[in-house]
């Protein structure tokens, strides 16, 4: 797990027991992936509460947010509902992610959670930045995530600087493939809204 590497495209059950792949949840957008200890952890709950406001901004900024924990589906759903979150929470009670990434929190054998991480992903599940949240203040602030999402969006949005003369010219010539969402198929856009 290093910047520039491609994060594994895990397929896990979400809070409704539906199997979801990370690539499907990400689509072509930047994504923040939270690897969580779980519902038992007050630090994780506080972090998720802080992400509530940012998630509203991420939705209008065409960015995704996903949480993975080692909780079972019932705990995952109750945790998500209790926080008031509206983004997908994935359940990994078999600890596949924890084992694959070798991030077992060995200082807590009672709960056997993952060492919490926040990973900012470019489209294609490419790792942009990794935060180790074993200590609460190792986790990113909302402002740090905004800055990361700005940097990733600048990299992946060909129409980021709408004032560029070549973009205005392309638009006037009907070449809209460089503009969001025109560069995506109509079906992709509808699928993401559903």
C-alpha positions in Angstrom: 0.0 0.0 0.0 2.0 3.0 -1.4 1.1 6.1 -3.3 0.9 5.4 -7.0 0.0 1.7 -6.6 -3.5 0.4 -7.5 -5.6 -0.5 -4.5 -7.1 -4.0 -4.7 -10.7 -4.1 -6.0 -12.3 -5.8 -3.1 -15.8 -7.1 -3.3 -17.6 -7.0 0.0 -21.2 -6.9 1.3 -22.5 -3.4 2.0 -24.8 -2.4 4.9 -27.8 -3.9 3.0 -26.0 -7.3 2.3 -25.5 -6.4 -1.4 -22.1 -7.4 -2.8 -20.3 -4.3 -4.0 -16.9 -3.9 -5.7 -14.8 -0.8 -4.9 -14.4 0.0 -8.6 -18.1 0.0 -9.0 -18.6 2.3 -6.1 -15.8 4.6 -7.4 -16.8 4.8 -11.0 -14.6 7.5 -12.7 -14.5 9.7 -9.6 -12.0 10.4 -6.8 -12.7 8.4 -3.7 -11.9 8.5 0.0 -11.7 5.0 1.5 -11.9 4.7 5.2 -10.6 1.5 6.8 -12.3 1.5 10.1 -11.8 -0.4 13.4 -15.6 -0.7 13.7 -18.6 0.4 15.7 -17.0 -0.3 19.0 -14.4 2.4 18.6 -15.3 6.0 19.8 -12.5 7.4 17.6 -14.0 5.9 14.5 -17.4 7.1 15.4 -16.1 10.7 15.9 -14.2 10.5 12.6 -17.4 9.3 10.7 -19.4 12.1 12.3 -16.8 14.6 11.0 -17.1 13.1 7.6 -20.9 13.8 7.4 -20.5 17.4 6.3 -17.6 16.6 4.0 -19.7 13.9 2.3 -22.3 16.5 1.4 -19.6 18.5 -0.3 -18.2 15.3 -2.0 -21.5 14.5 -3.5 -21.8 17.9 -5.3 -18.1 17.7 -6.1 -18.5 14.3 -7.9 -16.4 12.4 -5.3 -17.1 9.1 -3.5 -16.7 8.0 0.1 -16.7 4.4 1.3 -16.0 2.9 4.7 -14.8 -0.7 5.3 -14.8 -2.3 8.8 -14.5 -5.8 10.3 -18.0 -5.5 11.7 -20.7 -8.0 10.6 -23.5 -6.7 8.5 -25.8 -6.0 11.4 -23.2 -4.0 13.3 -22.2 -2.2 10.0 -25.8 -1.2 9.3 -26.4 -0.1 12.9 -23.2 1.9 13.0 -24.0 3.6 9.7 -27.6 4.4 10.8 -26.4 5.6 14.2 -24.0 8.1 12.7 -26.5 9.2 10.1 -24.2 8.4 7.2 -25.4 8.1 3.6 -22.4 6.6 2.0 -21.7 2.9 1.6 -20.3 0.9 4.5 -18.8 -2.4 3.6 -18.6 -5.4 6.0 -15.5 -7.5 6.2 -15.9 -9.8 9.2 -13.6 -12.4 7.6 -10.9 -9.7 7.7 -9.8 -10.2 4.1 -8.6 -6.6 3.8 -6.9 -6.7 7.2 -5.0 -9.8 6.2 -4.2 -8.8 2.6 -2.8 -5.5 3.7 -1.2 -6.9 6.9 -2.8 -4.2 9.0 -4.1 -6.2 12.0 -4.1 -4.0 15.1 -2.1 -6.4 17.2 -2.4 -4.2 20.3 -6.2 -5.1 20.4 -6.5 -8.9 20.4 -10.0 -8.7 21.9 -11.6 -7.0 18.9 -9.0 -7.9 16.2 -9.7 -4.8 14.2 -7.7 -3.2 11.3 -5.3 -0.5 12.0 -7.5 2.4 10.8 -6.4 4.1 7.6 -7.8 6.7 5.3 -6.8 6.3 1.6 -7.5 8.9 -1.0 -7.9 7.3 -4.4 -7.6 8.7 -7.9 -9.9 7.1 -10.6 -8.9 3.5 -11.3 -8.3 2.9 -7.5 -4.8 4.5 -7.8 -3.6 5.5 -4.3 -2.9 9.2 -4.0 -2.4 9.5 -0.3 -2.5 7.3 2.8 -3.2 8.3 6.4 -2.4 6.0 9.3 -5.1 6.6 12.0 -3.8 4.4 14.8 -3.6 7.6 16.8 -6.6 9.8 16.2 -4.5 12.8 15.1 -2.8 10.7 12.5 -6.2 10.7 10.6 -6.7 13.5 8.1 -8.7 16.6 8.9 -11.6 17.5 6.8 -9.5 20.3 5.3 -6.6 17.9 4.4 -9.2 15.7 2.6 -10.5 18.8 0.7 -7.0 19.6 -0.4 -6.4 16.0 -1.5 -9.7 15.9 -3.4 -8.8 19.2 -5.1 -5.4 17.8 -6.2 -6.9 14.6 -7.5 -9.8 16.4 -9.2 -7.3 18.7 -11.0 -5.5 15.6 -12.2 -8.5 13.7 -13.5 -10.9 16.4 -14.7 -9.8 17.6 -18.2 -12.2 20.5 -17.8 -10.8 21.7 -14.4 -9.7 25.1 -15.8 -12.8 26.1 -17.7 -11.2 29.4 -18.5 -8.6 27.8 -20.8 -9.1 29.0 -24.4 -8.7 25.5 -25.8 -11.6 24.3 -23.7 -13.9 27.2 -24.7 -13.0 26.5 -28.4 -13.7 22.8 -28.0 -17.1 23.5 -26.5 -18.0 26.0 -29.2 -17.0 23.3 -31.8 -19.3 20.8 -30.1 -16.4 18.6 -28.9 -17.8 18.0 -25.4 -16.0 14.8 -24.6 -13.5 16.8 -22.5 -16.3 18.1 -20.2 -17.9 16.3 -17.3 -20.3 14.5 -17.6 -20.2 14.6 -21.4 -17.0 12.5 -21.5 -19.0 9.7 -20.0 -21.7 7.7 -21.6 -25.3 8.6 -20.6 -25.8 5.1 -19.2 -22.8 5.6 -16.8 -24.1 8.9 -15.6 -27.6 7.5 -15.0 -26.0 4.5 -13.2 -24.1 6.7 -10.8 -27.2 8.7 -9.9 -29.1 5.5 -8.9 
